[in-house]
Amino acid sequence: MDRTLEHAVSAAESGDWHLAHRIVQERNDPLACWLHAILHKIEGDAWNSRYWYARTDHRYEDFADPREELAALRRALEGNGA
């Protein structure tokens, strides 16, 4: 498991969007891009969020609830799918 990305997901789940964003901002792998997309969705920046979703296998419309999406990302990190 990617401990750094897990830390970023935990930060996002606890409402520390700034810390989560700082962590993923330096990365370009698909799971980090997915978290980056979720963070911009939460912030209400749909255009930027869609930009980051384009770097993943996911779409902006896949999840209505960011908490559910963060849980799906956590499952993906744990190797249990998305």
ZABALO-203903 format. One record per atom (N, C-alpha, C): residue number from 1; chain; atom name; x, y, z. Coordinates in Angstrom, 2 decimals, padded with zeros to 5 digits, always signed. Example, Ala and Ser with C-alpha at 12.3 -4.5 7.8 and 13.67 -1.06 7.14 Angstrom:
ATOM   num   cadena   atomo      east     north        up
ATOM     1        A       N   +013.19   -005.69   +007.80
ATOM     1        A      CA   +012.30   -004.50   +007.80
ATOM     1        A       C   +013.20   -003.30   +007.80
ATOM     2        A       N   +012.85   -002.25   +007.08
ATOM     2        A      CA   +013.67   -001.06   +007.14
ATOM     2        A       C   +012.90   +000.03   +007.87
// end
This chain:
ATOM   num   cadena   atomo      east     north        up
ATOM     1        A       N   +000.84   -001.19   +000.00
ATOM     1        A      CA   +000.00   +000.00   +000.00
ATOM     1        A       C   +000.88   +001.24   +000.00
ATOM     2        A       N   +000.42   +002.24   -000.67
ATOM     2        A      CA   +001.12   +003.52   -000.77
ATOM     2        A       C   +000.78   +004.36   +000.46
ATOM     3        A       N   +001.68   +004.38   +001.44
ATOM     3        A      CA   +001.42   +005.08   +002.71
ATOM     3        A       C   +001.24   +006.58   +002.53
ATOM     4        A       N   +001.96   +007.17   +001.60
ATOM     4        A      CA   +001.84   +008.62   +001.38
ATOM     4        A       C   +000.46   +008.96   +000.85
ATOM     5        A       N   +000.00   +008.19   -000.12
ATOM     5        A      CA   -001.33   +008.45   -000.67
ATOM     5        A       C   -002.41   +008.09   +000.35
ATOM     6        A       N   -002.18   +007.06   +001.14
ATOM     6        A      CA   -003.11   +006.72   +002.20
ATOM     6        A       C   -003.23   +007.89   +003.19
ATOM     7        A       N   -002.11   +008.52   +003.51
ATOM     7        A      CA   -002.12   +009.69   +004.39
ATOM     7        A       C   -002.92   +010.83   +003.75
ATOM     8        A       N   -002.77   +011.01   +002.46
ATOM     8        A      CA   -003.53   +012.06   +001.76
ATOM     8        A       C   -005.03   +011.78   +001.80
ATOM     9        A       N   -005.42   +010.52   +001.61
ATOM     9        A      CA   -006.84   +010.16   +001.68
ATOM     9        A       C   -007.37   +010.40   +003.08
ATOM    10        A       N   -006.60   +010.02   +004.09
ATOM    10        A      CA   -007.01   +010.26   +005.48
ATOM    10        A       C   -007.19   +011.75   +005.75
ATOM    11        A       N   -006.28   +012.55   +005.24
ATOM    11        A      CA   -006.39   +014.01   +005.40
ATOM    11        A       C   -007.67   +014.52   +004.74
ATOM    12        A       N   -007.96   +014.03   +003.55
ATOM    12        A      CA   -009.18   +014.45   +002.85
ATOM    12        A       C   -010.42   +014.03   +003.62
ATOM    13        A       N   -010.41   +012.80   +004.13
ATOM    13        A      CA   -011.56   +012.30   +004.89
ATOM    13        A       C   -011.80   +013.12   +006.16
ATOM    14        A       N   -010.74   +013.64   +006.74
ATOM    14        A      CA   -010.89   +014.43   +007.97
ATOM    14        A       C   -011.12   +015.91   +007.69
ATOM    15        A       N   -011.17   +016.28   +006.41
ATOM    15        A      CA   -011.46   +017.66   +006.05
ATOM    15        A       C   -010.24   +018.54   +005.83
ATOM    16        A       N   -009.05   +017.97   +005.89
ATOM    16        A      CA   -007.84   +018.76   +005.65
ATOM    16        A       C   -007.49   +018.71   +004.17
ATOM    17        A       N   -008.29   +019.43   +003.37
ATOM    17        A      CA   -008.12   +019.41   +001.91
ATOM    17        A       C   -006.77   +019.98   +001.52
ATOM    18        A       N   -006.29   +020.95   +002.26
ATOM    18        A      CA   -005.01   +021.59   +001.90
ATOM    18        A       C   -003.85   +020.61   +002.02
ATOM    19        A       N   -003.80   +019.84   +003.08
ATOM    19        A      CA   -002.73   +018.85   +003.23
ATOM    19        A       C   -002.84   +017.78   +002.15
ATOM    20        A       N   -004.04   +017.27   +001.94
ATOM    20        A      CA   -004.23   +016.25   +000.90
ATOM    20        A       C   -003.79   +016.78   -000.46
ATOM    21        A       N   -004.14   +018.00   -000.76
ATOM    21        A      CA   -003.78   +018.61   -002.03
ATOM    21        A       C   -002.26   +018.77   -002.16
ATOM    22        A       N   -001.61   +019.20   -001.11
ATOM    22        A      CA   -000.15   +019.35   -001.14
ATOM    22        A       C   +000.52   +018.01   -001.45
ATOM    23        A       N   +000.01   +016.94   -000.87
ATOM    23        A      CA   +000.60   +015.62   -001.08
ATOM    23        A       C   +000.43   +015.17   -002.52
ATOM    24        A       N   -000.78   +015.26   -003.06
ATOM    24        A      CA   -001.02   +014.73   -004.41
ATOM    24        A       C   -000.50   +015.66   -005.50
ATOM    25        A       N   -000.31   +016.90   -005.19
ATOM    25        A      CA   +000.14   +017.87   -006.19
ATOM    25        A       C   +001.48   +017.48   -006.81
ATOM    26        A       N   +002.31   +016.78   -006.07
ATOM    26        A      CA   +003.64   +016.41   -006.54
ATOM    26        A       C   +003.66   +015.08   -007.29
ATOM    27        A       N   +002.49   +014.44   -007.44
ATOM    27        A      CA   +002.44   +013.10   -008.02
ATOM    27        A       C   +001.60   +013.08   -009.29
ATOM    28        A       N   +001.89   +012.09   -010.13
ATOM    28        A      CA   +001.19   +012.00   -011.40
ATOM    28        A       C   +000.67   +010.59   -011.68
ATOM    29        A       N   +000.70   +009.70   -010.68
ATOM    29        A      CA   +000.18   +008.35   -010.89
ATOM    29        A       C   -001.35   +008.38   -010.87
ATOM    30        A       N   -002.02   +007.39   -011.46
ATOM    30        A      CA   -003.48   +007.44   -011.60
ATOM    30        A       C   -004.25   +007.58   -010.28
ATOM    31        A       N   -003.81   +006.91   -009.22
ATOM    31        A      CA   -004.55   +007.03   -007.95
ATOM    31        A       C   -004.39   +008.42   -007.35
ATOM    32        A       N   -003.22   +009.01   -007.45
ATOM    32        A      CA   -003.01   +010.37   -006.97
ATOM    32        A       C   -003.83   +011.35   -007.81
ATOM    33        A       N   -003.87   +011.13   -009.11
ATOM    33        A      CA   -004.69   +012.00   -009.98
ATOM    33        A       C   -006.17   +011.88   -009.62
ATOM    34        A       N   -006.59   +010.65   -009.27
ATOM    34        A      CA   -007.99   +010.46   -008.87
ATOM    34        A       C   -008.27   +011.26   -007.61
ATOM    35        A       N   -007.40   +011.17   -006.61
ATOM    35        A      CA   -007.61   +011.96   -005.39
ATOM    35        A       C   -007.58   +013.45   -005.71
ATOM    36        A       N   -006.69   +013.87   -006.57
ATOM    36        A      CA   -006.62   +015.28   -006.98
ATOM    36        A       C   -007.96   +015.70   -007.57
ATOM    37        A       N   -008.54   +014.85   -008.41
ATOM    37        A      CA   -009.83   +015.14   -009.02
ATOM    37        A       C   -010.93   +015.26   -007.97
ATOM    38        A       N   -010.93   +014.34   -007.01
ATOM    38        A      CA   -011.94   +014.37   -005.94
ATOM    38        A       C   -011.83   +015.66   -005.14
ATOM    39        A       N   -010.61   +016.05   -004.83
ATOM    39        A      CA   -010.41   +017.27   -004.04
ATOM    39        A       C   -010.95   +018.49   -004.76
ATOM    40        A       N   -010.69   +018.59   -006.06
ATOM    40        A      CA   -011.22   +019.74   -006.80
ATOM    40        A       C   -012.73   +019.67   -006.93
ATOM    41        A       N   -013.29   +018.45   -007.00
ATOM    41        A      CA   -014.75   +018.30   -007.01
ATOM    41        A       C   -015.32   +018.83   -005.70
ATOM    42        A       N   -014.71   +018.44   -004.58
ATOM    42        A      CA   -015.17   +018.89   -003.26
ATOM    42        A       C   -015.10   +020.42   -003.17
ATOM    43        A       N   -014.07   +021.01   -003.74
ATOM    43        A      CA   -013.89   +022.47   -003.70
ATOM    43        A       C   -014.84   +023.20   -004.64
ATOM    44        A       N   -015.55   +022.44   -005.49
ATOM    44        A      CA   -016.48   +023.06   -006.42
ATOM    44        A       C   -015.85   +023.53   -007.71
ATOM    45        A       N   -014.63   +023.08   -007.99
ATOM    45        A      CA   -013.90   +023.46   -009.21
ATOM    45        A       C   -014.05   +022.34   -010.24
ATOM    46        A       N   -015.23   +022.29   -010.88
ATOM    46        A      CA   -015.56   +021.20   -011.80
ATOM    46        A       C   -014.58   +021.11   -012.97
ATOM    47        A       N   -014.19   +022.25   -013.53
ATOM    47        A      CA   -013.28   +022.20   -014.69
ATOM    47        A       C   -011.96   +021.54   -014.32
ATOM    48        A       N   -011.36   +021.98   -013.24
ATOM    48        A      CA   -010.09   +021.43   -012.80
ATOM    48        A       C   -010.25   +019.97   -012.38
ATOM    49        A       N   -011.36   +019.64   -011.74
ATOM    49        A      CA   -011.63   +018.27   -011.36
ATOM    49        A       C   -011.69   +017.37   -012.59
ATOM    50        A       N   -012.41   +017.79   -013.62
ATOM    50        A      CA   -012.51   +017.00   -014.86
ATOM    50        A       C   -011.14   +016.83   -015.51
ATOM    51        A       N   -010.30   +017.84   -015.42
ATOM    51        A      CA   -008.94   +017.72   -015.96
ATOM    51        A       C   -008.21   +016.55   -015.31
ATOM    52        A       N   -008.31   +016.45   -013.99
ATOM    52        A      CA   -007.61   +015.37   -013.26
ATOM    52        A       C   -008.29   +014.02   -013.49
ATOM    53        A       N   -009.62   +014.01   -013.59
ATOM    53        A      CA   -010.29   +012.74   -013.91
ATOM    53        A       C   -009.84   +012.20   -015.26
ATOM    54        A       N   -009.54   +013.07   -016.19
ATOM    54        A      CA   -009.09   +012.63   -017.52
ATOM    54        A       C   -007.79   +011.84   -017.45
ATOM    55        A       N   -007.07   +011.92   -016.36
ATOM    55        A      CA   -005.82   +011.19   -016.17
ATOM    55        A       C   -006.03   +009.88   -015.42
ATOM    56        A       N   -007.30   +009.51   -015.23
ATOM    56        A      CA   -007.64   +008.30   -014.48
ATOM    56        A       C   -008.60   +007.44   -015.31
ATOM    57        A       N   -009.03   +006.34   -014.72
ATOM    57        A      CA   -010.05   +005.49   -015.33
ATOM    57        A       C   -011.45   +005.84   -014.82
ATOM    58        A       N   -011.57   +006.97   -014.18
ATOM    58        A      CA   -012.84   +007.38   -013.57
ATOM    58        A       C   -013.37   +008.63   -014.25
ATOM    59        A       N   -014.65   +008.89   -013.98
ATOM    59        A      CA   -015.28   +010.08   -014.55
ATOM    59        A       C   -015.86   +010.93   -013.43
ATOM    60        A       N   -016.00   +012.19   -013.69
ATOM    60        A      CA   -016.57   +013.14   -012.74
ATOM    60        A       C   -017.93   +012.66   -012.24
ATOM    61        A       N   -018.70   +012.07   -013.14
ATOM    61        A      CA   -020.07   +011.67   -012.84
ATOM    61        A       C   -020.17   +010.33   -012.11
ATOM    62        A       N   -019.08   +009.62   -011.91
ATOM    62        A      CA   -019.13   +008.28   -011.33
ATOM    62        A       C   -019.65   +008.26   -009.89
ATOM    63        A       N   -019.39   +009.29   -009.15
ATOM    63        A      CA   -019.80   +009.35   -007.74
ATOM    63        A       C   -020.44   +010.70   -007.45
ATOM    64        A       N   -021.60   +010.65   -006.79
ATOM    64        A      CA   -022.24   +011.90   -006.37
ATOM    64        A       C   -021.73   +012.35   -005.01
ATOM    65        A       N   -021.37   +011.38   -004.16
ATOM    65        A      CA   -020.94   +011.67   -002.79
ATOM    65        A       C   -019.43   +011.53   -002.67
ATOM    66        A       N   -018.71   +012.61   -002.38
ATOM    66        A      CA   -017.26   +012.53   -002.27
ATOM    66        A       C   -016.78   +011.56   -001.19
ATOM    67        A       N   -017.55   +011.39   -000.12
ATOM    67        A      CA   -017.15   +010.43   +000.93
ATOM    67        A       C   -017.15   +009.01   +000.39
ATOM    68        A       N   -018.16   +008.68   -000.42
ATOM    68        A      CA   -018.21   +007.35   -001.05
ATOM    68        A       C   -017.05   +007.17   -002.02
ATOM    69        A       N   -016.73   +008.24   -002.72
ATOM    69        A      CA   -015.63   +008.17   -003.68
ATOM    69        A       C   -014.28   +008.01   -002.96
ATOM    70        A       N   -014.11   +008.72   -001.86
ATOM    70        A      CA   -012.88   +008.55   -001.07
ATOM    70        A       C   -012.78   +007.12   -000.53
ATOM    71        A       N   -013.93   +006.55   -000.13
ATOM    71        A      CA   -013.93   +005.16   +000.33
ATOM    71        A       C   -013.54   +004.21   -000.80
ATOM    72        A       N   -014.02   +004.48   -002.01
ATOM    72        A      CA   -013.65   +003.65   -003.17
ATOM    72        A       C   -012.16   +003.78   -003.47
ATOM    73        A       N   -011.63   +004.98   -003.34
ATOM    73        A      CA   -010.20   +005.19   -003.55
ATOM    73        A       C   -009.39   +004.44   -002.49
ATOM    74        A       N   -009.85   +004.48   -001.26
ATOM    74        A      CA   -009.16   +003.75   -000.18
ATOM    74        A       C   -009.17   +002.25   -000.49
ATOM    75        A       N   -010.30   +001.72   -000.96
ATOM    75        A      CA   -010.36   +000.30   -001.33
ATOM    75        A       C   -009.38   -000.01   -002.45
ATOM    76        A       N   -009.27   +000.89   -003.41
ATOM    76        A      CA   -008.32   +000.70   -004.51
ATOM    76        A       C   -006.89   +000.68   -003.98
ATOM    77        A       N   -006.60   +001.54   -003.03
ATOM    77        A      CA   -005.27   +001.57   -002.42
ATOM    77        A       C   -004.97   +000.27   -001.69
ATOM    78        A       N   -006.00   -000.30   -001.10
ATOM    78        A      CA   -005.83   -001.55   -000.36
ATOM    78        A       C   -005.83   -002.76   -001.28
ATOM    79        A       N   -006.03   -002.52   -002.58
ATOM    79        A      CA   -006.00   -003.61   -003.54
ATOM    79        A       C   -007.32   -004.34   -003.67
ATOM    80        A       N   -008.40   -003.70   -003.22
ATOM    80        A      CA   -009.71   -004.33   -003.28
ATOM    80        A       C   -010.60   -003.73   -004.35
ATOM    81        A       N   -010.00   -003.11   -005.34
ATOM    81        A      CA   -010.79   -002.54   -006.44
ATOM    81        A       C   -011.31   -001.16   -006.14
ATOM    82        A       N   -011.94   -000.60   -007.17
ATOM    82        A      CA   -012.48   +000.76   -007.04
ATOM    82        A       C   -013.94   +000.78   -007.37
// end
